[in-house]
């Protein structure tokens, strides 16, 4: 009971974040209530409660590192300024949402790593559910309890990197197992880049044998059973097309563009480009996957997406905040993962919108003593 009492706000934050992303078409009582609406209500209630009833704690925690909170304030301020200038309800809704997200950042600062520590069991259960889904369905694109394989891969990586630091090395085994059975092309990108950073930072010890051994075991067993081919053939075809598009000098420019579009799953010519002129304050915050253009989709690259919705200043501020998180906090892998998520999918700004703000707040006040996952702390000094 004491544990629940001391962590009830952190638990509510995690519940709100998880419900915020619970987009299920077969959800019970969908005609009456949508789970993300409940999640939003919980997050807003927590923020308002802390602001009005426990302001002293927020004031004591402060704003944190100026290189982190100022860029976040610029993003929120861009939405507010847009509402002041344009006087429309959509802009007002965007301003209120972004203001609440900055409030979420302040609240998360009070709890540090505790604010997101309950993502660890979610990551374990999610990884196991993906494996079970793969065994039952035996086809590409397994997502388990999550919406689809793209969101599943992002949630596994995010949950891993915000879990308590002392558990992350063995949690990596579950994450590798879950990612392997998603069949998501994005998963290869996340593992490759994070793995490269681990090597460059010399972040290794005997502990790294667990995820590497898990990966090696899965590759051998699943390849012999034909599972690897079923899961990953499409991804390797896409990589092969990319290689041909870059290296084959006999292709015309049009052929090269079409091949790159195919190899990036129709992103090169569409969702990796702005589909309307740049506006200083953008066209307003939109957390859906559509924009008000006939046949158009919001950009899937985070820089273009923020530029489209809140303008170039907010987009630059987003990257400044992420770089500050990498350079000035112990949550380097977490902030790196947010950047990686924003390369292929818009979810870090839309479906997972509150995650970045909550993680930034937690990281900026976290008391963890090392930024390494596998390397022994004594060796990291």
C-alpha positions as CSV (number, residue, x, y, z in Angstrom):
1,X,0.0,0.0,0.0
2,X,2.8,2.4,0.8
3,X,4.4,1.7,-2.6
4,X,1.1,2.5,-4.4
5,X,0.6,5.7,-2.3
6,X,4.1,7.0,-3.1
7,X,3.8,6.2,-6.8
8,X,0.2,6.7,-7.6
9,X,0.8,9.8,-9.8
10,X,3.6,7.9,-11.7
11,X,1.2,5.0,-12.1
12,X,-1.5,7.3,-13.4
13,X,1.0,8.9,-15.9
14,X,1.9,5.4,-17.3
15,X,-1.8,4.4,-17.5
16,X,-2.6,7.6,-19.3
17,X,0.3,7.2,-21.7
18,X,-0.7,3.6,-22.5
19,X,-4.3,4.4,-23.1
20,X,-3.4,7.4,-25.3
21,X,-1.9,4.9,-27.8
22,X,-4.6,2.3,-27.5
23,X,-6.1,2.7,-31.0
24,X,-8.1,-0.5,-31.5
25,X,-10.8,-0.8,-34.2
26,X,-12.4,-3.7,-32.3
27,X,-12.4,-1.9,-29.0
28,X,-15.5,-2.7,-26.9
29,X,-18.0,0.2,-26.5
30,X,-16.2,2.1,-29.3
31,X,-19.4,3.9,-30.1
32,X,-19.5,5.4,-26.7
33,X,-15.9,6.0,-25.6
34,X,-12.4,5.8,-27.3
35,X,-9.6,4.6,-25.1
36,X,-7.2,7.4,-26.2
37,X,-9.8,9.9,-25.0
38,X,-9.6,8.3,-21.6
39,X,-5.8,8.4,-21.7
40,X,-5.9,12.1,-22.6
41,X,-8.3,12.8,-19.8
42,X,-6.1,11.1,-17.3
43,X,-3.0,12.9,-18.4
44,X,-4.7,16.3,-18.4
45,X,-6.2,15.6,-14.9
46,X,-2.8,14.7,-13.5
47,X,-1.2,17.8,-15.0
48,X,-4.0,20.1,-13.7
49,X,-4.0,18.5,-10.3
50,X,-0.2,18.9,-9.9
51,X,-0.3,22.5,-11.2
52,X,-3.1,23.7,-8.9
53,X,-2.7,21.4,-5.8
54,X,1.1,20.7,-5.7
55,X,2.6,23.7,-7.4
56,X,5.2,23.9,-4.7
57,X,6.7,20.6,-5.8
58,X,6.8,21.7,-9.4
59,X,8.4,25.0,-8.4
60,X,11.0,23.1,-6.3
61,X,11.8,20.8,-9.2
62,X,12.2,23.8,-11.5
63,X,12.4,23.8,-15.3
64,X,15.6,21.9,-15.6
65,X,18.3,22.3,-18.2
66,X,17.7,25.5,-20.2
67,X,19.0,23.8,-23.3
68,X,16.1,21.3,-23.0
69,X,13.2,23.2,-21.6
70,X,13.6,26.4,-23.7
71,X,13.3,24.4,-27.1
72,X,10.3,22.6,-25.7
73,X,8.8,25.9,-24.6
74,X,9.3,27.3,-28.1
75,X,7.4,24.3,-29.5
76,X,4.5,24.9,-27.1
77,X,4.7,28.6,-27.6
78,X,4.5,28.2,-31.4
79,X,1.1,26.5,-31.0
80,X,-0.1,29.2,-28.6
81,X,1.1,32.0,-30.9
82,X,-0.7,30.4,-33.8
83,X,-3.9,30.3,-31.8
84,X,-3.5,34.0,-30.9
85,X,-3.0,35.0,-34.5
86,X,-5.6,32.8,-36.3
87,X,-8.5,32.7,-33.8
88,X,-9.8,29.3,-35.0
89,X,-10.9,26.4,-32.9
90,X,-8.3,24.0,-34.4
91,X,-5.5,26.3,-33.4
92,X,-7.0,26.7,-29.9
93,X,-7.1,23.0,-29.5
94,X,-3.5,22.7,-30.6
95,X,-2.4,25.4,-28.2
96,X,-4.2,23.7,-25.3
97,X,-2.7,20.3,-26.2
98,X,0.9,21.6,-26.5
99,X,0.5,23.7,-23.3
100,X,-0.6,20.5,-21.5
101,X,2.4,18.7,-22.9
102,X,4.7,21.2,-21.4
103,X,2.9,20.8,-18.2
104,X,3.5,17.0,-18.5
105,X,7.2,17.8,-18.9
106,X,7.1,19.7,-15.6
107,X,5.2,17.0,-13.8
108,X,7.5,14.3,-15.0
109,X,10.5,16.2,-13.6
110,X,9.1,15.7,-10.1
111,X,9.3,11.9,-10.4
112,X,12.4,11.4,-12.6
113,X,12.9,7.9,-13.8
114,X,9.9,6.7,-11.6
115,X,7.5,8.5,-14.0
116,X,8.1,5.9,-16.7
117,X,9.5,2.9,-14.8
118,X,6.2,1.0,-15.2
119,X,6.9,0.6,-18.9
120,X,9.1,-2.3,-18.0
121,X,6.3,-4.9,-17.5
122,X,4.5,-3.5,-20.5
123,X,7.6,-4.1,-22.6
124,X,8.0,-7.7,-21.4
125,X,4.3,-8.5,-21.9
126,X,4.3,-6.9,-25.3
127,X,7.4,-8.8,-26.5
128,X,5.8,-12.1,-25.3
129,X,2.5,-11.3,-27.0
130,X,4.3,-10.7,-30.3
131,X,6.0,-14.1,-30.1
132,X,2.7,-15.7,-29.4
133,X,1.1,-13.9,-32.3
134,X,3.9,-15.1,-34.6
135,X,3.5,-18.7,-33.5
136,X,-0.3,-18.6,-34.0
137,X,-0.3,-16.6,-37.3
138,X,3.1,-17.4,-38.9
139,X,3.1,-14.4,-41.2
140,X,4.9,-11.1,-41.5
141,X,3.8,-8.1,-39.5
142,X,3.2,-9.5,-36.0
143,X,2.2,-6.9,-33.5
144,X,0.8,-8.9,-30.5
145,X,-1.1,-6.6,-28.2
146,X,-0.1,-3.5,-30.1
147,X,-1.7,-1.7,-33.0
148,X,0.6,-2.8,-35.8
149,X,4.2,-4.0,-36.3
150,X,5.5,-0.4,-36.7
151,X,4.0,0.8,-33.4
152,X,5.0,-2.4,-31.8
153,X,8.7,-2.0,-32.7
154,X,8.7,1.6,-31.4
155,X,7.0,0.8,-28.2
156,X,9.4,-2.1,-27.5
157,X,12.4,0.1,-28.0
158,X,10.9,3.0,-26.0
159,X,9.8,0.8,-23.1
160,X,13.2,-0.8,-23.0
161,X,15.1,2.6,-22.9
162,X,12.9,4.2,-20.2
163,X,12.8,1.2,-17.9
164,X,15.0,1.3,-14.8
165,X,18.6,1.3,-15.9
166,X,19.7,-1.6,-13.8
167,X,17.3,-3.9,-15.6
168,X,17.9,-2.7,-19.2
169,X,20.7,-5.2,-20.0
170,X,18.5,-8.3,-19.5
171,X,15.4,-6.5,-20.8
172,X,17.3,-6.2,-24.1
173,X,16.8,-9.9,-24.6
174,X,13.0,-9.6,-24.5
175,X,13.2,-6.6,-26.9
176,X,15.4,-8.4,-29.4
177,X,13.0,-11.4,-29.3
178,X,9.9,-9.2,-29.8
179,X,11.5,-7.1,-32.6
180,X,12.6,-10.2,-34.4
181,X,9.1,-11.5,-34.7
182,X,7.5,-8.1,-35.8
183,X,9.0,-8.4,-39.2
184,X,9.0,-4.6,-39.3
185,X,11.6,-3.0,-41.6
186,X,11.9,-0.1,-39.1
187,X,13.1,-2.6,-36.5
188,X,16.3,-3.4,-38.5
189,X,17.0,0.4,-38.7
190,X,16.6,0.8,-34.9
191,X,18.7,-2.2,-34.0
192,X,21.4,-1.2,-36.5
193,X,21.8,2.4,-35.4
194,X,21.5,1.7,-31.6
195,X,23.9,-1.3,-32.1
196,X,26.4,1.0,-33.9
197,X,26.2,3.6,-31.1
198,X,26.8,0.8,-28.5
199,X,30.0,-0.1,-30.4
200,X,31.2,3.5,-30.7
201,X,30.6,4.1,-27.0
202,X,32.3,0.8,-26.0
203,X,29.1,0.1,-24.1
204,X,29.7,-3.6,-23.6
205,X,30.5,-6.3,-21.0
206,X,29.6,-9.9,-20.6
207,X,26.0,-8.7,-20.2
208,X,25.7,-7.9,-23.9
209,X,26.0,-11.7,-24.6
210,X,22.3,-12.0,-23.6
211,X,20.8,-10.0,-26.5
212,X,23.4,-11.1,-28.9
213,X,22.9,-14.7,-28.0
214,X,19.1,-14.3,-28.2
215,X,19.5,-12.8,-31.7
216,X,21.9,-15.6,-32.9
217,X,19.7,-18.3,-31.5
218,X,16.6,-16.9,-33.2
219,X,18.4,-16.5,-36.5
220,X,19.6,-20.1,-36.6
221,X,16.4,-21.8,-35.4
222,X,14.0,-19.6,-37.3
223,X,16.0,-19.7,-40.5
224,X,16.0,-23.5,-40.4
225,X,12.2,-23.5,-40.0
226,X,11.6,-20.9,-42.7
227,X,10.3,-18.3,-40.3
228,X,13.0,-15.8,-40.9
229,X,12.4,-15.8,-44.6
230,X,8.6,-15.3,-44.1
231,X,9.2,-12.4,-41.7
232,X,12.0,-10.5,-43.3
233,X,12.0,-11.2,-47.1
234,X,10.2,-8.0,-47.8
235,X,12.7,-6.0,-45.7
236,X,15.7,-7.5,-47.5
237,X,14.0,-6.8,-50.9
238,X,13.6,-3.2,-49.9
239,X,17.2,-2.9,-49.0
240,X,18.3,-4.6,-52.2
241,X,16.1,-2.1,-54.2
242,X,17.7,0.8,-52.3
243,X,21.2,-0.5,-53.2
244,X,20.3,-0.8,-56.9
245,X,18.8,2.7,-57.0
246,X,21.9,4.2,-55.5
247,X,24.6,2.2,-57.4
248,X,23.0,1.4,-60.8
249,X,24.2,4.1,-63.2
250,X,22.1,2.8,-66.1
251,X,18.8,4.0,-64.4
252,X,17.2,7.2,-65.6
253,X,16.3,9.8,-62.9
254,X,12.7,8.9,-63.1
255,X,13.4,5.1,-62.7
256,X,15.7,5.9,-59.8
257,X,13.0,8.0,-58.0
258,X,10.4,5.3,-58.5
259,X,12.7,2.6,-57.2
260,X,13.6,4.6,-54.2
261,X,9.9,5.3,-53.6
262,X,9.2,1.5,-53.7
263,X,12.2,0.7,-51.5
264,X,11.0,3.1,-48.8
265,X,7.5,1.8,-48.8
266,X,6.1,4.8,-50.8
267,X,7.8,7.5,-48.7
268,X,10.5,8.9,-51.0
269,X,8.0,10.7,-53.3
270,X,5.2,11.4,-50.8
271,X,5.6,11.3,-47.0
272,X,9.3,12.3,-47.0
273,X,8.3,15.6,-48.7
274,X,6.2,18.6,-47.8
275,X,2.9,18.6,-49.7
276,X,2.1,22.3,-49.1
277,X,4.2,25.5,-48.8
278,X,6.1,26.2,-45.6
279,X,4.2,28.5,-43.3
280,X,6.0,30.4,-40.5
281,X,3.6,28.9,-37.9
282,X,2.6,25.9,-39.8
283,X,-1.0,24.7,-40.5
284,X,-1.9,23.6,-37.0
285,X,-1.3,20.6,-34.7
286,X,-2.9,17.5,-36.2
287,X,-2.5,14.1,-34.4
288,X,-4.2,12.1,-37.1
289,X,-2.5,10.5,-40.1
290,X,-4.3,12.8,-42.7
291,X,-4.0,16.4,-43.6
292,X,-6.6,18.7,-45.3
293,X,-5.3,18.0,-48.8
294,X,-7.2,15.7,-51.1
295,X,-5.3,12.4,-51.2
296,X,-2.6,13.8,-49.0
297,X,-0.8,12.4,-45.9
298,X,1.1,14.2,-43.2
299,X,4.9,13.9,-43.6
300,X,6.5,10.9,-42.0
301,X,9.9,12.5,-41.3
302,X,9.7,14.4,-38.0
303,X,11.5,17.5,-39.2
304,X,9.1,18.0,-42.1
305,X,6.1,17.0,-39.9
306,X,6.8,19.7,-37.2
307,X,7.6,22.2,-39.9
308,X,4.2,21.5,-41.6
309,X,2.2,21.8,-38.4
310,X,4.0,24.4,-36.3
311,X,6.6,26.0,-38.6
312,X,10.4,25.7,-39.1
313,X,11.3,27.4,-35.8
314,X,9.4,24.7,-33.9
315,X,11.0,22.0,-36.0
316,X,14.6,23.2,-35.3
317,X,13.6,23.5,-31.6
318,X,12.6,19.8,-31.6
319,X,16.0,18.7,-32.8
320,X,17.8,21.1,-30.4
321,X,15.9,19.5,-27.5
322,X,16.7,16.0,-28.7
323,X,20.4,16.8,-29.1
324,X,20.4,18.5,-25.7
325,X,18.9,15.3,-24.3
326,X,21.6,13.2,-25.9
327,X,24.5,15.5,-24.8
328,X,23.3,16.7,-21.4
329,X,21.4,13.8,-19.8
330,X,22.1,10.2,-18.9
331,X,19.2,9.1,-21.2
332,X,21.2,9.3,-24.4
333,X,19.8,6.2,-26.0
334,X,16.2,7.3,-25.2
335,X,16.6,10.6,-27.0
336,X,18.4,8.9,-29.8
337,X,15.5,6.5,-30.2
338,X,13.0,9.4,-30.5
339,X,15.0,10.7,-33.5
340,X,15.1,7.3,-35.0
341,X,11.3,6.9,-34.6
342,X,10.9,10.1,-36.5
343,X,12.7,8.9,-39.7
344,X,10.1,6.4,-41.0
345,X,6.9,7.1,-39.0
346,X,5.0,10.1,-37.7
347,X,4.0,8.4,-34.4
348,X,6.6,10.2,-32.2
349,X,4.6,13.4,-32.9
350,X,1.1,11.9,-33.3
351,X,0.2,8.5,-31.8
352,X,3.0,8.8,-29.2
353,X,2.8,12.5,-28.8
354,X,3.0,12.7,-24.9
355,X,5.9,10.2,-24.8
356,X,8.6,12.7,-25.8
357,X,7.5,15.3,-23.2
358,X,7.2,12.7,-20.4
359,X,10.7,11.3,-21.2
360,X,12.3,14.7,-21.4
361,X,10.9,15.6,-18.0
362,X,12.0,12.3,-16.5
363,X,15.5,12.5,-18.0
364,X,16.1,16.1,-17.0
365,X,15.7,15.3,-13.3
366,X,16.8,11.6,-13.3
367,X,19.3,10.6,-10.7
368,X,20.7,7.6,-12.6
369,X,24.5,7.5,-12.4
370,X,25.4,6.1,-15.8
371,X,24.3,6.4,-19.4
372,X,25.5,3.0,-20.3
373,X,23.3,-0.1,-20.6
374,X,25.8,-3.0,-20.8
375,X,29.1,-1.5,-19.6
376,X,29.9,-2.0,-16.0
377,X,29.6,1.3,-14.1
378,X,33.1,1.0,-12.6
379,X,34.5,0.8,-16.1
380,X,32.4,3.7,-17.3
381,X,33.8,6.2,-14.8
